[in-house]
Every structure is written in structure tokens, then in C-alpha cells.
Amino acid sequence: MGEPVSTPREQSDASQTYRRYLSAVMLHGHATAKACDLGATDLYALNILELAGPMTPGELGTRTGLTTGPTTRLIDRLEAAGYVRRAPDPNDRRKVIVEPIGKPAQLDQVMAPARQKIGKILAGYSDEQLRVLFDYFARATQAYQEAAEHIPDGDQQMP
């Protein structure tokens, strides 16, 4: 791997570059959601369902950080837009699960330009560079998930 970022100036530049990247990803997510007549949280929940598979409304609420009422309204919106459906839980018929039913063409169409641009960028990296890059993504994902668990709710004070 390359030399670590060491000087305060290099650390500041790296931090700003990373923050710009995260902001661009968030901006793209918001713009994609808006173009598909969804809210950003709707798109986030849909991504969770597509990655993790069917789950109960309670599980989806936990993963999105929403309480029961907002989770129900979120599922209603996604169902009305044709992204998910409620189905009986095969293990407990008293429960329902929310399952993705495929991406409508509009979402794929809106996301295609960014996917193509990112694909071109990735094509410029060697196999070893891609392994490092995707190792970073996997490890950073875990780090962010663990850090999120330790962020207090709005009514709690930071230690």
C-alpha cells in the first residue's frame, strides 16, 4: 500500500476529499429519490431491503431508525410505487414481511449514468487496487455501522 497521510496539511486535504465524496454520494441519492418520486429515506429503506432481503416492518424500522408510524407510512409509499409488497410471514402467519419486488425501470434508468461513470473509473484500476478499494469499502461499512450504534438519540447527551 502507499505511504500513509502524515502531515496536518495532507490529513486536512484527505479529510476534505473524503467529505466531498460522501456529500456527492448523498446528493446523488437525494436526486435519485426525487427523480423517482421517493424520499431519501424511502430509497435508503429500499436499498436495505434489496441488500438484506425480506424482513418484518419492525426489522425495517430498526434498520432505518424509524418508529412504527413512520415505518408504516414508508412501506405504504414503497408499496404504492411498486417497489415492495407485504406478504404473510411463512414462519408465523400472524406477521407480515416486506419484500422487494424488483426495481421499476425508472429507478434503473435514473441510476444508470452514475453506474456507467463509476464503472469507467473502476476500469482504470488494477486488480490489486480494486482489491484494496473494496477491502476498504467492506471495512469502512462495518466501522460506520458500529459507530452508528454508539451515537446517542437526539434527547441524549454525548459523553
Secondary structure, DSSP 8 states (H G I E B T S, - for coil): ------SHHHHHHHHHHHHHHHHHHHHHHHHHHHHTT--HHHHHHHHHHHHH--B-HHHHHHHHT--HHHHHHHHHHHHHTTSEEEEEETTEEEEEEEEE----HHHHHHHHHHHHHHHHHHHTS-HHHHHHHHHHHHHHHHHHHHHHHTS--TTS---
